[in-house]
Amino acid sequence: MKADSVARHPVLPSVLIVRATWRWCAARRRGLPCILVLHRLFTPLGLFMMAVSFDSLLSLLEQAAGRPLVAGRADQLTRDQRGIEALLATGRLAAADGWLDLDASHCGLAGAIDCAVISVRRVAADLEVDFS
């Protein structure tokens, strides 16, 4: 996937973001290593490096929001999942304002979150995966 196509198309399909956030949140609630459940999801798709990036992103977002992230299934997306989708689609933390109960302009972790978003977007782009 070329850089210009990243701007035109979602970095990851919605269904994959939904599955990843749901599995990450479920593992977090149970005290399990979140990165392992993400690795099991992404590796069969050729996205084995995505597990680390996605785990970092969700951990940072949870810290910034000051509460556990909440995830639902595909037919019941939560505000958090919509915020994560908006953030990944645009690459801008401000896109998640209102969804994630944080104000990007006053977020002390904004720089770290931006790096995590770039990491997720770059891993997807560098692997030239076509999700269409």
N, CA, C and O atoms as CSV, one atom per row, in Angstrom:
chain,resi,resn,atom,element,x,y,z
A,1,MET,N,N,0.856,-1.159,0.000
A,1,MET,CA,C,0.000,0.000,0.000
A,1,MET,C,C,0.900,1.218,0.000
A,1,MET,O,O,1.767,1.334,0.866
A,2,LYS,N,N,0.725,2.110,-0.924
A,2,LYS,CA,C,1.546,3.302,-1.026
A,2,LYS,C,C,1.020,4.383,-0.085
A,2,LYS,O,O,-0.130,4.331,0.351
A,3,ALA,N,N,1.878,5.369,0.225
A,3,ALA,CA,C,1.520,6.426,1.173
A,3,ALA,C,C,0.265,7.170,0.746
A,3,ALA,O,O,-0.562,7.515,1.591
A,4,ASP,N,N,0.103,7.430,-0.569
A,4,ASP,CA,C,-1.087,8.163,-0.993
A,4,ASP,C,C,-2.355,7.338,-0.826
A,4,ASP,O,O,-3.432,7.905,-0.641
A,5,SER,N,N,-2.255,6.020,-0.888
A,5,SER,CA,C,-3.442,5.185,-0.692
A,5,SER,C,C,-3.823,5.107,0.780
A,5,SER,O,O,-4.981,4.838,1.101
A,6,VAL,N,N,-2.859,5.340,1.689
A,6,VAL,CA,C,-3.173,5.358,3.114
A,6,VAL,C,C,-4.135,6.500,3.411
A,6,VAL,O,O,-5.029,6.363,4.246
A,7,ALA,N,N,-3.951,7.620,2.732
A,7,ALA,CA,C,-4.824,8.768,2.954
A,7,ALA,C,C,-6.224,8.517,2.393
A,7,ALA,O,O,-7.204,9.027,2.936
A,8,ARG,N,N,-6.329,7.742,1.317
A,8,ARG,CA,C,-7.625,7.518,0.679
A,8,ARG,C,C,-8.410,6.368,1.280
A,8,ARG,O,O,-9.639,6.364,1.218
A,9,HIS,N,N,-7.728,5.397,1.860
A,9,HIS,CA,C,-8.383,4.197,2.368
A,9,HIS,C,C,-8.079,4.028,3.846
A,9,HIS,O,O,-7.037,4.481,4.321
A,10,PRO,N,N,-8.970,3.387,4.574
A,10,PRO,CA,C,-8.663,3.108,5.974
A,10,PRO,C,C,-7.404,2.268,6.084
A,10,PRO,O,O,-7.149,1.405,5.244
A,11,VAL,N,N,-6.619,2.521,7.119
A,11,VAL,CA,C,-5.393,1.775,7.333
A,11,VAL,C,C,-5.715,0.317,7.595
A,11,VAL,O,O,-5.083,-0.579,7.036
A,12,LEU,N,N,-6.686,0.087,8.433
A,12,LEU,CA,C,-7.152,-1.261,8.747
A,12,LEU,C,C,-8.664,-1.274,8.594
A,12,LEU,O,O,-9.329,-0.283,8.896
A,13,PRO,N,N,-9.207,-2.376,8.133
A,13,PRO,CA,C,-10.665,-2.425,8.018
A,13,PRO,C,C,-11.318,-2.359,9.399
A,13,PRO,O,O,-10.754,-2.806,10.398
A,14,SER,N,N,-12.487,-1.804,9.423
A,14,SER,CA,C,-13.239,-1.639,10.664
A,14,SER,C,C,-13.386,-2.948,11.419
A,14,SER,O,O,-13.239,-2.979,12.641
A,15,VAL,N,N,-13.670,-4.013,10.717
A,15,VAL,CA,C,-13.882,-5.307,11.380
A,15,VAL,C,C,-12.624,-5.754,12.118
A,15,VAL,O,O,-12.718,-6.362,13.185
A,16,LEU,N,N,-11.466,-5.465,11.572
A,16,LEU,CA,C,-10.220,-5.850,12.230
A,16,LEU,C,C,-9.962,-4.978,13.461
A,16,LEU,O,O,-9.487,-5.474,14.483
A,17,ILE,N,N,-10.267,-3.705,13.371
A,17,ILE,CA,C,-10.130,-2.810,14.526
A,17,ILE,C,C,-11.086,-3.244,15.636
A,17,ILE,O,O,-10.717,-3.253,16.811
A,18,VAL,N,N,-12.305,-3.600,15.263
A,18,VAL,CA,C,-13.295,-4.053,16.242
A,18,VAL,C,C,-12.813,-5.324,16.939
A,18,VAL,O,O,-12.860,-5.420,18.165
A,19,ARG,N,N,-12.356,-6.288,16.162
A,19,ARG,CA,C,-11.874,-7.544,16.758
A,19,ARG,C,C,-10.674,-7.313,17.670
A,19,ARG,O,O,-10.596,-7.866,18.766
A,20,ALA,N,N,-9.750,-6.496,17.204
A,20,ALA,CA,C,-8.534,-6.242,17.984
A,20,ALA,C,C,-8.855,-5.519,19.290
A,20,ALA,O,O,-8.334,-5.890,20.342
A,21,THR,N,N,-9.698,-4.500,19.236
A,21,THR,CA,C,-10.020,-3.774,20.469
A,21,THR,C,C,-10.817,-4.660,21.421
A,21,THR,O,O,-10.606,-4.616,22.633
A,22,TRP,N,N,-11.728,-5.461,20.881
A,22,TRP,CA,C,-12.518,-6.339,21.746
A,22,TRP,C,C,-11.610,-7.353,22.443
A,22,TRP,O,O,-11.719,-7.561,23.651
A,23,ARG,N,N,-10.724,-7.979,21.683
A,23,ARG,CA,C,-9.822,-8.977,22.271
A,23,ARG,C,C,-8.860,-8.339,23.269
A,23,ARG,O,O,-8.582,-8.917,24.320
A,24,TRP,N,N,-8.351,-7.149,22.946
A,24,TRP,CA,C,-7.432,-6.463,23.847
A,24,TRP,C,C,-8.131,-6.125,25.164
A,24,TRP,O,O,-7.585,-6.368,26.240
A,25,CYS,N,N,-9.328,-5.568,25.078
A,25,CYS,CA,C,-10.078,-5.200,26.287
A,25,CYS,C,C,-10.433,-6.425,27.123
A,25,CYS,O,O,-10.348,-6.385,28.351
A,26,ALA,N,N,-10.828,-7.509,26.466
A,26,ALA,CA,C,-11.176,-8.738,27.192
A,26,ALA,C,C,-9.951,-9.295,27.916
A,26,ALA,O,O,-10.047,-9.715,29.068
A,27,ALA,N,N,-8.809,-9.299,27.246
A,27,ALA,CA,C,-7.581,-9.787,27.879
A,27,ALA,C,C,-7.183,-8.882,29.043
A,27,ALA,O,O,-6.759,-9.366,30.092
A,28,ARG,N,N,-7.317,-7.596,28.861
A,28,ARG,CA,C,-6.967,-6.630,29.907
A,28,ARG,C,C,-7.819,-6.862,31.158
A,28,ARG,O,O,-7.304,-6.865,32.276
A,29,ARG,N,N,-9.127,-7.057,30.959
A,29,ARG,CA,C,-10.028,-7.306,32.104
A,29,ARG,C,C,-9.646,-8.575,32.855
A,29,ARG,O,O,-9.784,-8.648,34.076
A,30,ARG,N,N,-9.168,-9.565,32.126
A,30,ARG,CA,C,-8.816,-10.855,32.738
A,30,ARG,C,C,-7.377,-10.891,33.253
A,30,ARG,O,O,-6.951,-11.890,33.834
A,31,GLY,N,N,-6.637,-9.819,33.045
A,31,GLY,CA,C,-5.247,-9.782,33.491
A,31,GLY,C,C,-4.314,-10.613,32.640
A,31,GLY,O,O,-3.241,-11.012,33.092
A,32,LEU,N,N,-4.718,-10.875,31.406
A,32,LEU,CA,C,-3.892,-11.669,30.486
A,32,LEU,C,C,-3.004,-10.746,29.648
A,32,LEU,O,O,-3.310,-9.563,29.497
A,33,PRO,N,N,-1.913,-11.276,29.106
A,33,PRO,CA,C,-1.054,-10.456,28.244
A,33,PRO,C,C,-1.778,-10.087,26.943
A,33,PRO,O,O,-2.032,-10.943,26.096
A,34,CYS,N,N,-2.095,-8.832,26.806
A,34,CYS,CA,C,-2.865,-8.358,25.648
A,34,CYS,C,C,-2.134,-8.576,24.330
A,34,CYS,O,O,-2.754,-8.870,23.308
A,35,ILE,N,N,-0.843,-8.433,24.359
A,35,ILE,CA,C,-0.076,-8.547,23.125
A,35,ILE,C,C,-0.192,-9.944,22.514
A,35,ILE,O,O,-0.132,-10.095,21.293
A,36,LEU,N,N,-0.356,-10.963,23.356
A,36,LEU,CA,C,-0.482,-12.325,22.825
A,36,LEU,C,C,-1.794,-12.532,22.072
A,36,LEU,O,O,-1.811,-13.186,21.029
A,37,VAL,N,N,-2.890,-11.982,22.587
A,37,VAL,CA,C,-4.166,-12.141,21.879
A,37,VAL,C,C,-4.144,-11.351,20.570
A,37,VAL,O,O,-4.735,-11.772,19.576
A,38,LEU,N,N,-3.461,-10.206,20.574
A,38,LEU,CA,C,-3.346,-9.438,19.336
A,38,LEU,C,C,-2.452,-10.174,18.335
A,38,LEU,O,O,-2.730,-10.184,17.136
A,39,HIS,N,N,-1.400,-10.776,18.827
A,39,HIS,CA,C,-0.501,-11.534,17.954
A,39,HIS,C,C,-1.253,-12.669,17.261
A,39,HIS,O,O,-1.067,-12.909,16.068
A,40,ARG,N,N,-2.101,-13.361,18.016
A,40,ARG,CA,C,-2.901,-14.457,17.433
A,40,ARG,C,C,-3.873,-13.956,16.367
A,40,ARG,O,O,-4.185,-14.677,15.420
A,41,LEU,N,N,-4.347,-12.726,16.521
A,41,LEU,CA,C,-5.269,-12.157,15.539
A,41,LEU,C,C,-4.531,-11.691,14.282
A,41,LEU,O,O,-4.952,-11.988,13.164
A,42,PHE,N,N,-3.448,-10.973,14.466
A,42,PHE,CA,C,-2.774,-10.336,13.335
A,42,PHE,C,C,-1.835,-11.256,12.546
A,42,PHE,O,O,-1.694,-11.079,11.336
A,43,THR,N,N,-1.198,-12.223,13.188
A,43,THR,CA,C,-0.197,-13.051,12.521
A,43,THR,C,C,-0.744,-13.826,11.316
A,43,THR,O,O,-0.094,-13.833,10.270
A,44,PRO,N,N,-1.902,-14.474,11.416
A,44,PRO,CA,C,-2.402,-15.194,10.229
A,44,PRO,C,C,-2.677,-14.273,9.037
A,44,PRO,O,O,-2.778,-14.736,7.901
A,45,LEU,N,N,-2.797,-12.980,9.297
A,45,LEU,CA,C,-3.048,-12.009,8.229
A,45,LEU,C,C,-1.750,-11.427,7.676
A,45,LEU,O,O,-1.775,-10.560,6.803
A,46,GLY,N,N,-0.626,-11.904,8.184
A,46,GLY,CA,C,0.659,-11.374,7.752
A,46,GLY,C,C,1.016,-10.068,8.442
A,46,GLY,O,O,1.913,-9.354,7.993
A,47,LEU,N,N,0.326,-9.752,9.523
A,47,LEU,CA,C,0.523,-8.490,10.241
A,47,LEU,C,C,1.123,-8.716,11.622
A,47,LEU,O,O,0.733,-8.053,12.582
A,48,PHE,N,N,2.071,-9.650,11.730
A,48,PHE,CA,C,2.602,-10.016,13.041
A,48,PHE,C,C,3.209,-8.832,13.787
A,48,PHE,O,O,3.167,-8.812,15.017
A,49,MET,N,N,3.773,-7.845,13.090
A,49,MET,CA,C,4.355,-6.675,13.751
A,49,MET,C,C,3.280,-5.713,14.276
A,49,MET,O,O,3.578,-4.827,15.076
A,50,MET,N,N,2.053,-5.886,13.831
A,50,MET,CA,C,0.964,-5.001,14.241
A,50,MET,C,C,0.613,-5.185,15.709
A,50,MET,O,O,0.137,-4.239,16.338
A,51,ALA,N,N,0.825,-6.345,16.269
A,51,ALA,CA,C,0.447,-6.615,17.653
A,51,ALA,C,C,1.116,-5.641,18.613
A,51,ALA,O,O,0.457,-5.105,19.504
A,52,VAL,N,N,2.394,-5.406,18.447
A,52,VAL,CA,C,3.131,-4.504,19.333
A,52,VAL,C,C,2.620,-3.078,19.185
A,52,VAL,O,O,2.376,-2.399,20.182
A,53,SER,N,N,2.459,-2.624,17.960
A,53,SER,CA,C,2.007,-1.255,17.709
A,53,SER,C,C,0.599,-1.025,18.245
A,53,SER,O,O,0.330,-0.004,18.878
A,54,PHE,N,N,-0.291,-1.966,17.993
A,54,PHE,CA,C,-1.685,-1.817,18.421
A,54,PHE,C,C,-1.790,-1.871,19.943
A,54,PHE,O,O,-2.559,-1.117,20.541
A,55,ASP,N,N,-1.025,-2.755,20.565
A,55,ASP,CA,C,-1.014,-2.838,22.021
A,55,ASP,C,C,-0.532,-1.522,22.633
A,55,ASP,O,O,-1.119,-1.034,23.599
A,56,SER,N,N,0.515,-0.961,22.083
A,56,SER,CA,C,1.026,0.327,22.580
A,56,SER,C,C,-0.020,1.422,22.439
A,56,SER,O,O,-0.239,2.209,23.359
A,57,LEU,N,N,-0.662,1.464,21.279
A,57,LEU,CA,C,-1.679,2.483,21.044
A,57,LEU,C,C,-2.807,2.387,22.061
A,57,LEU,O,O,-3.178,3.392,22.668
A,58,LEU,N,N,-3.356,1.195,22.251
A,58,LEU,CA,C,-4.476,1.044,23.177
A,58,LEU,C,C,-4.061,1.318,24.622
A,58,LEU,O,O,-4.833,1.895,25.387
A,59,SER,N,N,-2.865,0.914,24.994
A,59,SER,CA,C,-2.375,1.182,26.355
A,59,SER,C,C,-2.261,2.685,26.595
A,59,SER,O,O,-2.660,3.180,27.648
A,60,LEU,N,N,-1.719,3.402,25.625
A,60,LEU,CA,C,-1.579,4.855,25.754
A,60,LEU,C,C,-2.938,5.553,25.789
A,60,LEU,O,O,-3.148,6.482,26.569
A,61,LEU,N,N,-3.851,5.099,24.941
A,61,LEU,CA,C,-5.189,5.707,24.934
A,61,LEU,C,C,-5.896,5.486,26.265
A,61,LEU,O,O,-6.566,6.384,26.775
A,62,GLU,N,N,-5.746,4.305,26.816
A,62,GLU,CA,C,-6.358,4.010,28.109
A,62,GLU,C,C,-5.777,4.917,29.189
A,62,GLU,O,O,-6.513,5.439,30.026
A,63,GLN,N,N,-4.480,5.104,29.173
A,63,GLN,CA,C,-3.846,6.003,30.141
A,63,GLN,C,C,-4.334,7.423,29.964
A,63,GLN,O,O,-4.642,8.102,30.944
A,64,ALA,N,N,-4.408,7.881,28.729
A,64,ALA,CA,C,-4.837,9.255,28.446
A,64,ALA,C,C,-6.284,9.486,28.865
A,64,ALA,O,O,-6.631,10.555,29.366
A,65,ALA,N,N,-7.123,8.475,28.655
A,65,ALA,CA,C,-8.536,8.607,29.017
A,65,ALA,C,C,-8.735,8.504,30.528
A,65,ALA,O,O,-9.746,8.968,31.055
A,66,GLY,N,N,-7.773,7.899,31.224
A,66,GLY,CA,C,-7.876,7.764,32.674
A,66,GLY,C,C,-8.896,6.741,33.122
A,66,GLY,O,O,-9.419,6.812,34.235
A,67,ARG,N,N,-9.174,5.795,32.251
A,67,ARG,CA,C,-10.158,4.747,32.561
A,67,ARG,C,C,-9.926,3.589,31.606
A,67,ARG,O,O,-9.269,3.750,30.577
A,68,PRO,N,N,-10.468,2.413,31.943
A,68,PRO,CA,C,-10.344,1.285,31.004
A,68,PRO,C,C,-11.102,1.557,29.707
A,68,PRO,O,O,-12.185,2.142,29.725
A,69,LEU,N,N,-10.536,1.137,28.602
A,69,LEU,CA,C,-11.248,1.226,27.325
A,69,LEU,C,C,-12.368,0.199,27.322
A,69,LEU,O,O,-12.275,-0.846,27.967
A,70,VAL,N,N,-13.415,0.508,26.596
A,70,VAL,CA,C,-14.571,-0.381,26.502
A,70,VAL,C,C,-14.758,-0.754,25.034
A,70,VAL,O,O,-14.735,0.106,24.153
A,71,ALA,N,N,-14.943,-2.045,24.786
A,71,ALA,CA,C,-15.123,-2.513,23.415
A,71,ALA,C,C,-16.336,-3.407,23.315
A,71,ALA,O,O,-16.613,-4.214,24.203
A,72,GLY,N,N,-17.056,-3.251,22.217
A,72,GLY,CA,C,-18.211,-4.093,21.924
A,72,GLY,C,C,-17.945,-4.899,20.663
A,72,GLY,O,O,-16.849,-4.863,20.104
A,73,ARG,N,N,-18.935,-5.605,20.237
A,73,ARG,CA,C,-18.843,-6.411,19.015
A,73,ARG,C,C,-19.171,-5.541,17.801
A,73,ARG,O,O,-19.519,-4.369,17.943
A,74,ALA,N,N,-19.060,-6.116,16.632
A,74,ALA,CA,C,-19.253,-5.375,15.385
A,74,ALA,C,C,-20.605,-4.684,15.307
A,74,ALA,O,O,-20.711,-3.591,14.748
A,75,ASP,N,N,-21.636,-5.305,15.857
A,75,ASP,CA,C,-22.971,-4.707,15.775
A,75,ASP,C,C,-23.264,-3.762,16.940
A,75,ASP,O,O,-24.335,-3.158,16.999
A,76,GLN,N,N,-22.311,-3.636,17.865
A,76,GLN,CA,C,-22.484,-2.764,19.031
A,76,GLN,C,C,-21.192,-2.033,19.349
A,76,GLN,O,O,-20.628,-2.202,20.430
A,77,LEU,N,N,-20.721,-1.216,18.405
A,77,LEU,CA,C,-19.483,-0.479,18.630
A,77,LEU,C,C,-19.647,0.505,19.782
A,77,LEU,O,O,-20.702,1.116,19.956
A,78,THR,N,N,-18.593,0.642,20.554
A,78,THR,CA,C,-18.600,1.599,21.655
A,78,THR,C,C,-18.015,2.925,21.179
A,78,THR,O,O,-17.454,3.018,20.088
A,79,ARG,N,N,-18.157,3.936,22.010
A,79,ARG,CA,C,-17.547,5.237,21.714
A,79,ARG,C,C,-16.040,5.087,21.575
A,79,ARG,O,O,-15.427,5.723,20.717
A,80,ASP,N,N,-15.445,4.255,22.409
A,80,ASP,CA,C,-14.001,4.050,22.339
A,80,ASP,C,C,-13.590,3.482,20.982
A,80,ASP,O,O,-12.628,3.956,20.378
A,81,GLN,N,N,-14.303,2.481,20.508
A,81,GLN,CA,C,-13.963,1.883,19.217
A,81,GLN,C,C,-14.140,2.889,18.077
A,81,GLN,O,O,-13.340,2.922,17.141
A,82,ARG,N,N,-15.169,3.691,18.159
A,82,ARG,CA,C,-15.357,4.718,17.122
A,82,ARG,C,C,-14.219,5.732,17.148
A,82,ARG,O,O,-13.762,6.193,16.101
A,83,GLY,N,N,-13.768,6.075,18.347
A,83,GLY,CA,C,-12.641,6.995,18.477
A,83,GLY,C,C,-11.360,6.414,17.932
A,83,GLY,O,O,-10.589,7.108,17.268
A,84,ILE,N,N,-11.127,5.148,18.205
A,84,ILE,CA,C,-9.918,4.478,17.705
A,84,ILE,C,C,-9.961,4.394,16.184
A,84,ILE,O,O,-8.948,4.616,15.521
A,85,GLU,N,N,-11.118,4.078,15.632
A,85,GLU,CA,C,-11.261,4.046,14.176
A,85,GLU,C,C,-10.984,5.416,13.570
A,85,GLU,O,O,-10.269,5.521,12.573
A,86,ALA,N,N,-11.547,6.472,14.170
A,86,ALA,CA,C,-11.335,7.829,13.666
A,86,ALA,C,C,-9.862,8.216,13.756
A,86,ALA,O,O,-9.311,8.824,12.839
A,87,LEU,N,N,-9.246,7.863,14.851
A,87,LEU,CA,C,-7.838,8.167,15.054
A,87,LEU,C,C,-6.968,7.471,14.009
A,87,LEU,O,O,-6.072,8.092,13.437
A,88,LEU,N,N,-7.220,6.212,13.762
A,88,LEU,CA,C,-6.426,5.476,12.775
A,88,LEU,C,C,-6.721,5.920,11.348
A,88,LEU,O,O,-5.821,5.939,10.508
A,89,ALA,N,N,-7.964,6.276,11.067
A,89,ALA,CA,C,-8.322,6.699,9.717
A,89,ALA,C,C,-7.687,8.041,9.359
A,89,ALA,O,O,-7.262,8.249,8.222
A,90,THR,N,N,-7.625,8.947,10.330
A,90,THR,CA,C,-7.124,10.287,10.049
A,90,THR,C,C,-5.666,10.479,10.440
A,90,THR,O,O,-4.972,11.326,9.877
A,91,GLY,N,N,-5.206,9.695,11.402
A,91,GLY,CA,C,-3.864,9.894,11.921
A,91,GLY,C,C,-3.757,11.081,12.855
A,91,GLY,O,O,-2.655,11.505,13.204
A,92,ARG,N,N,-4.908,11.626,13.265
A,92,ARG,CA,C,-4.925,12.816,14.116
A,92,ARG,C,C,-5.657,12.534,15.412
A,92,ARG,O,O,-6.802,12.082,15.398
A,93,LEU,N,N,-4.998,12.800,16.535
A,93,LEU,CA,C,-5.595,12.574,17.839
A,93,LEU,C,C,-6.865,13.387,18.028
A,93,LEU,O,O,-7.799,12.931,18.688
A,94,ALA,N,N,-6.911,14.577,17.462
A,94,ALA,CA,C,-8.099,15.415,17.595
A,94,ALA,C,C,-9.344,14.733,17.032
A,94,ALA,O,O,-10.459,15.048,17.448
A,95,ALA,N,N,-9.169,13.803,16.093
A,95,ALA,CA,C,-10.309,13.074,15.519
A,95,ALA,C,C,-10.997,12.212,16.566
A,95,ALA,O,O,-12.166,11.861,16.409
A,96,ALA,N,N,-10.283,11.866,17.635
A,96,ALA,CA,C,-10.841,11.015,18.688
A,96,ALA,C,C,-11.465,11.826,19.814
A,96,ALA,O,O,-12.087,11.254,20.709
A,97,ASP,N,N,-11.311,13.163,19.788
A,97,ASP,CA,C,-11.938,14.009,20.816
A,97,ASP,C,C,-13.431,13.708,20.894
A,97,ASP,O,O,-14.090,13.541,19.868
A,98,GLY,N,N,-13.945,13.642,22.078
A,98,GLY,CA,C,-15.366,13.374,22.254
A,98,GLY,C,C,-15.684,11.892,22.286
A,98,GLY,O,O,-16.581,11.456,23.007
A,99,TRP,N,N,-14.947,11.122,21.504
A,99,TRP,CA,C,-15.166,9.678,21.507
A,99,TRP,C,C,-14.463,9.043,22.690
A,99,TRP,O,O,-15.006,8.150,23.340
A,100,LEU,N,N,-13.257,9.506,22.968
A,100,LEU,CA,C,-12.432,8.869,23.986
A,100,LEU,C,C,-12.395,9.641,25.304
A,100,LEU,O,O,-11.575,9.332,26.168
A,101,ASP,N,N,-13.249,10.622,25.474
A,101,ASP,CA,C,-13.286,11.411,26.700
A,101,ASP,C,C,-11.936,12.038,27.014
A,101,ASP,O,O,-11.519,12.074,28.172
A,102,LEU,N,N,-11.264,12.523,26.005
A,102,LEU,CA,C,-10.026,13.243,26.236
A,102,LEU,C,C,-9.972,14.438,25.301
A,102,LEU,O,O,-10.609,14.452,24.247
A,103,ASP,N,N,-9.210,15.429,25.700
A,103,ASP,CA,C,-9.037,16.633,24.903
A,103,ASP,C,C,-7.625,16.603,24.353
A,103,ASP,O,O,-6.662,16.766,25.101
A,104,ALA,N,N,-7.496,16.399,23.064
A,104,ALA,CA,C,-6.185,16.241,22.441
A,104,ALA,C,C,-5.273,17.419,22.724
A,104,ALA,O,O,-4.065,17.242,22.885
A,105,SER,N,N,-5.828,18.615,22.788
A,105,SER,CA,C,-4.994,19.797,22.986
A,105,SER,C,C,-4.406,19.859,24.390
A,105,SER,O,O,-3.430,20.575,24.615
A,106,HIS,N,N,-4.978,19.126,25.334
A,106,HIS,CA,C,-4.479,19.115,26.711
A,106,HIS,C,C,-3.978,17.731,27.137
A,106,HIS,O,O,-3.793,17.474,28.326
A,107,CYS,N,N,-3.767,16.869,26.191
A,107,CYS,CA,C,-3.354,15.492,26.501
A,107,CYS,C,C,-1.837,15.420,26.631
A,107,CYS,O,O,-1.109,15.657,25.668
A,108,GLY,N,N,-1.372,15.090,27.831
A,108,GLY,CA,C,0.059,14.969,28.072
A,108,GLY,C,C,0.712,13.823,27.314
A,108,GLY,O,O,1.930,13.806,27.139
A,109,LEU,N,N,-0.082,12.878,26.869
A,109,LEU,CA,C,0.447,11.731,26.128
A,109,LEU,C,C,0.269,11.875,24.621
A,109,LEU,O,O,0.485,10.919,23.876
A,110,ALA,N,N,-0.123,13.062,24.169
A,110,ALA,CA,C,-0.424,13.263,22.749
A,110,ALA,C,C,0.740,12.866,21.845
A,110,ALA,O,O,0.536,12.216,20.820
A,111,GLY,N,N,1.953,13.251,22.218
A,111,GLY,CA,C,3.108,12.910,21.392
A,111,GLY,C,C,3.323,11.418,21.296
A,111,GLY,O,O,3.607,10.896,20.218
A,112,ALA,N,N,3.191,10.724,22.416
A,112,ALA,CA,C,3.364,9.272,22.426
A,112,ALA,C,C,2.241,8.590,21.636
A,112,ALA,O,O,2.484,7.626,20.910
A,113,ILE,N,N,1.021,9.092,21.781
A,113,ILE,CA,C,-0.109,8.524,21.028
A,113,ILE,C,C,0.101,8.742,19.536
A,113,ILE,O,O,-0.144,7.838,18.737
A,114,ASP,N,N,0.551,9.929,19.157
A,114,ASP,CA,C,0.834,10.195,17.742
A,114,ASP,C,C,1.860,9.202,17.200
A,114,ASP,O,O,1.709,8.698,16.088
A,115,CYS,N,N,2.896,8.922,17.978
A,115,CYS,CA,C,3.924,7.949,17.550
A,115,CYS,C,C,3.323,6.557,17.388
A,115,CYS,O,O,3.642,5.848,16.434
A,116,ALA,N,N,2.455,6.165,18.317
A,116,ALA,CA,C,1.825,4.847,18.232
A,116,ALA,C,C,0.913,4.755,17.006
A,116,ALA,O,O,0.876,3.725,16.333
A,117,VAL,N,N,0.182,5.831,16.719
A,117,VAL,CA,C,-0.694,5.855,15.540
A,117,VAL,C,C,0.150,5.737,14.274
A,117,VAL,O,O,-0.182,4.973,13.368
A,118,ILE,N,N,1.231,6.490,14.220
A,118,ILE,CA,C,2.117,6.421,13.052
A,118,ILE,C,C,2.656,5.005,12.900
A,118,ILE,O,O,2.743,4.488,11.786
A,119,SER,N,N,3.012,4.384,14.001
A,119,SER,CA,C,3.529,3.015,13.968
A,119,SER,C,C,2.507,2.049,13.381
A,119,SER,O,O,2.840,1.244,12.512
A,120,VAL,N,N,1.266,2.124,13.852
A,120,VAL,CA,C,0.205,1.247,13.332
A,120,VAL,C,C,0.008,1.500,11.841
A,120,VAL,O,O,-0.082,0.557,11.055
A,121,ARG,N,N,-0.058,2.756,11.457
A,121,ARG,CA,C,-0.283,3.101,10.056
A,121,ARG,C,C,0.891,2.669,9.172
A,121,ARG,O,O,0.679,2.205,8.052
A,122,ARG,N,N,2.113,2.816,9.659
A,122,ARG,CA,C,3.289,2.441,8.881
A,122,ARG,C,C,3.393,0.928,8.725
A,122,ARG,O,O,3.717,0.434,7.645
A,123,VAL,N,N,3.121,0.199,9.791
A,123,VAL,CA,C,3.187,-1.265,9.690
A,123,VAL,C,C,2.203,-1.745,8.624
A,123,VAL,O,O,2.546,-2.584,7.791
A,124,ALA,N,N,0.995,-1.218,8.653
A,124,ALA,CA,C,-0.008,-1.619,7.658
A,124,ALA,C,C,0.425,-1.216,6.252
A,124,ALA,O,O,0.273,-1.990,5.307
A,125,ALA,N,N,0.961,-0.012,6.115
A,125,ALA,CA,C,1.374,0.478,4.786
A,125,ALA,C,C,2.604,-0.269,4.276
A,125,ALA,O,O,2.676,-0.625,3.099
A,126,ASP,N,N,3.558,-0.503,5.151
A,126,ASP,CA,C,4.794,-1.168,4.729
A,126,ASP,C,C,4.574,-2.614,4.307
A,126,ASP,O,O,5.308,-3.143,3.472
A,127,LEU,N,N,3.574,-3.242,4.878
A,127,LEU,CA,C,3.322,-4.628,4.527
A,127,LEU,C,C,2.562,-4.783,3.225
A,127,LEU,O,O,2.384,-5.896,2.729
A,128,GLU,N,N,2.109,-3.654,2.667
A,128,GLU,CA,C,1.388,-3.656,1.392
A,128,GLU,C,C,0.245,-4.661,1.382
A,128,GLU,O,O,0.067,-5.416,0.426
A,129,VAL,N,N,-0.517,-4.652,2.457
A,129,VAL,CA,C,-1.667,-5.551,2.568
A,129,VAL,C,C,-2.859,-4.889,1.905
A,129,VAL,O,O,-3.146,-3.721,2.168
A,130,ASP,N,N,-3.548,-5.612,1.059
A,130,ASP,CA,C,-4.739,-5.086,0.407
A,130,ASP,C,C,-5.956,-5.693,1.101
A,130,ASP,O,O,-6.181,-6.901,1.032
A,131,PHE,N,N,-6.741,-4.840,1.773
A,131,PHE,CA,C,-7.911,-5.313,2.506
A,131,PHE,C,C,-9.191,-5.170,1.702
A,131,PHE,O,O,-10.267,-5.490,2.208
A,132,SER,N,N,-9.106,-4.700,0.474
A,132,SER,CA,C,-10.336,-4.499,-0.293
A,132,SER,C,C,-10.855,-5.781,-0.897
A,132,SER,O,O,-11.885,-5.773,-1.572
